[in-house]
């Protein structure tokens, strides 16, 4: 099997640049956003008494908010260095999780009538071991019931572990995943925009498709034939481009598998060609693919003009997908 060379000249990779001032401001903004979300989530967790499923939805909402907040400030600061982005995301995630516990325990103690200065959130924040001891005490007594019985011990630890996984995991995973997929035009200093779902074509040998596209043979996609969103396995073509200049154009072709849940199609996509560098003229050729596929379909011979079953097959002919 031929090994495809994914060199930096052929495919886009982040440059690893992270402006010092912008990155510093991004880190401070990410921490400020995490702290604000921690305060809101701590009070929401204590005072919003809703059904279990809604409580889980609130946790998911705050976790997603943390992730998108970190991504937003990293994108604003034009950070293209993934290790630095990971560092900012991890610290913001830990601040969101730990801060929400501090606020929640402080509010819980104050609601119970505690008036000690030590229960002020800022002072408790500086005493992580005190936060841990309070958590152990709360775990022994419980704070809510499930099916008419108090949730304590191992069961409550599992609930809290799931909450931690959501808050920390989403705050880290969302910005990293989105930055990995993003592209930056170093020529004019702008993030690229994505033209999604330019065209869908039939699935074929992925290595062969990759070789043709690396050779800039985009007509090969036309020869594969059109596909729809409900074709079980097919290719989807996306194009990233700089909104300010024509220097950065990146082609992505993804293999899409369609499954169904409650009668609704669900797409699972995996990049076969991941942000291939193309020039401005080639990008226009990619954008023209839908019209060319439509024109090819219009000039196809009608069924009565095709050869009768049993006749010799035309060289290079393919079976029409059903």
C-alpha positions in Angstrom: 0.0 0.0 0.0 1.3 3.4 -0.9 2.1 5.7 2.0 0.7 9.2 1.5 3.0 12.0 2.5 1.2 14.4 4.7 3.9 17.1 4.6 3.4 20.6 5.9 3.7 22.0 2.4 0.8 19.9 1.2 -1.6 20.1 4.2 -2.3 22.9 6.6 -0.9 22.9 10.1 -1.0 25.6 12.7 2.2 27.7 12.9 2.4 27.4 16.6 2.4 31.2 17.1 1.0 32.7 20.2 1.3 36.5 20.5 2.6 37.3 24.0 0.2 40.1 24.8 -2.8 38.5 23.2 -2.1 35.2 24.9 -1.7 36.8 28.3 -5.0 38.7 27.8 -6.7 35.5 26.6 -5.5 33.6 29.7 -6.8 36.4 32.0 -10.1 36.6 30.1 -10.5 32.8 30.2 -9.9 32.7 34.0 -12.3 35.6 34.5 -15.0 33.8 32.5 -14.4 30.6 34.4 -14.6 32.4 37.7 -17.9 34.1 36.7 -19.4 30.8 35.6 -18.2 29.1 38.8 -20.1 31.7 40.9 -23.3 31.3 38.8 -23.1 27.6 38.7 -22.5 27.3 42.5 -25.6 29.3 43.3 -27.6 27.7 40.6 -26.7 24.2 41.9 -27.8 25.2 45.4 -30.9 27.2 44.8 -32.4 25.8 41.6 -34.5 22.8 42.7 -35.5 21.0 39.5 -35.9 17.5 38.3 -32.8 15.3 38.0 -32.8 15.4 34.2 -33.0 19.3 34.3 -30.3 19.4 36.8 -28.0 17.4 34.5 -29.0 19.7 31.6 -27.9 22.8 33.7 -24.5 21.1 34.4 -24.1 20.4 30.6 -25.1 24.0 29.9 -22.5 25.5 32.2 -19.8 23.0 30.9 -20.5 24.0 27.3 -20.4 27.7 28.3 -17.0 27.2 29.9 -15.7 25.5 26.7 -17.0 28.1 24.3 -15.8 30.9 26.5 -12.3 29.6 26.5 -12.4 29.0 22.7 -13.8 32.5 22.1 -10.9 34.2 23.9 -8.3 32.0 22.3 -9.7 32.8 18.9 -9.9 36.5 19.7 -6.2 36.4 20.8 -5.2 34.5 17.6 -3.5 31.8 19.5 -2.3 29.1 17.1 -0.2 27.2 19.6 -2.1 24.1 20.7 0.1 23.3 23.8 -0.5 26.9 25.1 -4.2 26.5 24.3 -4.3 23.3 26.3 -2.6 25.0 29.2 -5.2 27.9 29.2 -8.1 25.4 28.8 -6.9 23.1 31.6 -6.4 26.0 34.1 -9.7 27.5 33.2 -11.5 24.1 33.6 -9.9 23.5 37.0 -10.8 27.1 38.1 -14.4 26.5 37.0 -14.7 23.2 38.9 -12.9 24.2 42.1 -14.5 27.7 42.1 -18.0 26.3 41.8 -17.3 24.0 44.8 -16.1 26.9 46.9 -19.1 29.0 46.1 -21.5 26.1 46.6 -20.0 25.2 50.0 -19.9 28.8 51.1 -23.5 29.4 50.2 -24.6 26.1 51.8 -22.9 27.1 55.1 -24.3 30.6 55.1 -27.8 29.2 54.4 -27.3 26.9 57.4 -26.5 30.0 59.6 -22.7 30.0 59.6 -21.4 33.5 60.1 -17.7 32.8 60.3 -15.4 34.9 58.1 -13.8 31.6 57.0 -16.9 30.9 55.0 -16.4 33.9 52.7 -15.8 32.4 49.3 -12.4 34.2 48.8 -11.1 32.9 52.1 -12.4 29.4 51.6 -10.8 29.4 48.1 -7.4 29.7 49.7 -8.0 26.6 51.8 -8.3 23.6 49.5 -8.0 21.1 52.3 -10.9 22.8 54.1 -12.9 22.5 50.9 -12.1 18.8 50.8 -13.0 18.2 54.4 -16.4 19.9 53.9 -17.0 17.8 50.9 -16.4 14.6 52.9 -18.8 15.8 55.6 -21.5 16.6 53.0 -21.0 13.2 51.4 -21.7 11.5 54.7 -25.0 13.4 55.2 -26.1 14.0 51.6 -27.8 17.0 50.1 -30.6 15.5 48.0 -32.7 12.4 47.7 -33.3 10.0 44.9 -36.3 7.7 44.8 -37.2 8.7 48.3 -33.8 8.0 49.9 -30.8 10.2 50.7 -27.9 10.0 48.2 -24.7 9.6 50.2 -21.4 7.7 50.2 -20.2 6.0 47.0 -23.3 6.9 45.1 -22.9 10.6 45.8 -19.2 10.4 44.9 -20.2 9.0 41.5 -22.6 11.8 41.0 -19.9 14.3 41.8 -17.4 12.5 39.6 -19.8 12.7 36.6 -20.3 16.4 37.3 -16.5 17.0 37.4 -16.1 15.0 34.2 -18.6 17.2 32.4 -17.3 20.6 33.7 -13.6 19.9 33.3 -13.9 17.7 30.2 -16.1 20.0 28.2 -14.1 23.1 29.1 -10.9 21.5 27.8 -12.3 19.4 24.9 -14.4 22.1 23.2 -11.7 24.8 22.6 -9.1 22.2 21.7 -11.3 20.4 19.2 -12.5 23.6 17.6 -9.0 25.1 17.3 -7.7 21.9 15.7 -10.3 22.2 13.0 -9.8 26.0 12.5 -7.3 27.5 10.1 -5.6 30.9 10.2 -4.4 33.0 7.3 -0.9 34.2 8.2 -0.9 36.6 5.2 -3.6 38.9 6.5 -4.0 37.7 10.1 -7.6 36.4 10.0 -9.3 33.2 10.8 -10.7 31.3 7.8 -14.3 30.8 7.1 -15.7 27.4 6.2 -18.0 26.8 3.2 -19.6 23.5 4.4 -21.2 20.8 2.3 -20.2 22.2 -1.1 -20.9 18.8 -2.7 -21.5 15.2 -1.8 -20.2 12.4 -4.0 -20.2 8.6 -4.0 -17.7 6.8 -1.8 -14.8 5.0 -3.3 -11.2 3.8 -2.5 -10.0 6.5 -0.1 -6.3 6.2 -0.9 -7.0 6.6 -4.6 -9.3 9.6 -3.9 -6.6 11.2 -1.8 -4.0 10.7 -4.5 -6.1 12.3 -7.1 -6.9 15.3 -4.9 -3.3 15.8 -3.9 -2.6 15.9 -7.7 -5.4 18.6 -7.9 -7.5 16.4 -10.1 -10.9 17.7 -8.8 -12.7 16.3 -11.9 -12.2 12.9 -10.3 -14.9 13.8 -7.8 -17.3 14.3 -10.7 -16.5 10.9 -12.0 -17.5 9.4 -8.7 -21.1 10.7 -9.2 -23.4 12.6 -6.9 -24.6 11.4 -3.5 -27.2 12.7 -1.1 -27.4 13.2 2.6 -29.0 9.8 3.1 -26.5 7.8 1.0 -25.3 5.3 3.6 -21.6 6.0 2.9 -20.3 8.9 0.8 -17.9 11.8 0.7 -18.6 15.4 1.7 -16.5 18.3 0.5 -15.9 21.4 2.6 -13.7 24.4 1.8 -12.0 26.8 4.2 -10.9 30.2 2.9 -9.7 33.5 4.1 -12.4 36.2 4.2 -9.9 39.0 3.4 -7.6 37.6 0.8 -7.3 34.7 -1.6 -4.0 33.3 -0.3 -5.4 30.7 2.1 -7.7 28.0 0.6 -8.0 24.6 2.2 -9.9 21.5 0.9 -11.4 18.9 3.2 -13.1 15.7 2.1 -14.8 13.6 4.7 -16.1 10.1 4.7 -19.7 10.3 6.0 -21.5 7.3 7.4 -25.3 7.7 7.9 -27.1 5.9 10.7 -30.5 6.4 12.1 -32.0 7.1 15.5 -35.7 7.2 16.0 -36.0 7.5 12.2 -33.7 10.5 12.0 -30.4 10.3 10.1 -27.2 10.9 12.1 -24.0 11.6 10.3 -20.6 10.5 11.4 -17.8 12.2 9.5 -14.0 11.5 9.4 -11.6 13.5 7.3 -10.0 11.6 4.4 -8.3 14.7 3.1 -7.7 17.2 5.9 -7.2 20.8 4.8 -5.3 20.3 1.6 -3.6 23.5 0.3 -5.1 24.7 -3.0 -4.8 28.1 -4.8 -7.5 30.6 -5.6 -8.2 29.2 -9.1 -8.5 25.6 -7.7 -10.8 26.8 -5.0 -13.1 28.2 -7.7 -13.0 24.9 -9.5 -14.1 23.2 -6.3 -17.0 25.6 -5.9 -18.1 24.8 -9.4 -18.3 21.1 -8.7 -22.1 21.2 -8.0 -22.9 22.7 -11.4 -20.7 20.3 -13.2 -22.3 17.3 -11.4 -25.7 18.7 -12.3 -24.7 19.2 -16.0 -23.3 15.6 -16.1 -26.6 14.3 -14.8 -28.6 16.3 -17.4 -26.6 14.9 -20.3 -26.8 11.3 -19.1 -28.7 9.1 -21.7 -32.2 8.2 -20.7 -32.9 4.6 -19.6 -34.3 3.5 -23.0 -31.1 4.5 -24.8 -28.8 2.5 -22.6 -27.7 -1.0 -23.6 -30.0 -3.9 -23.1 -29.2 -6.4 -20.3 -26.8 -9.1 -21.4 -25.0 -6.8 -23.9 -21.3 -6.1 -23.7 -20.4 -3.6 -21.0 -18.9 -0.3 -22.0 -15.3 -0.1 -20.7 -15.0 2.1 -17.6 -18.8 1.9 -16.9 -19.9 1.7 -13.3 -23.1 0.5 -11.6 -25.4 3.2 -10.5 -25.8 3.2 -6.7 -29.2 2.1 -5.6 
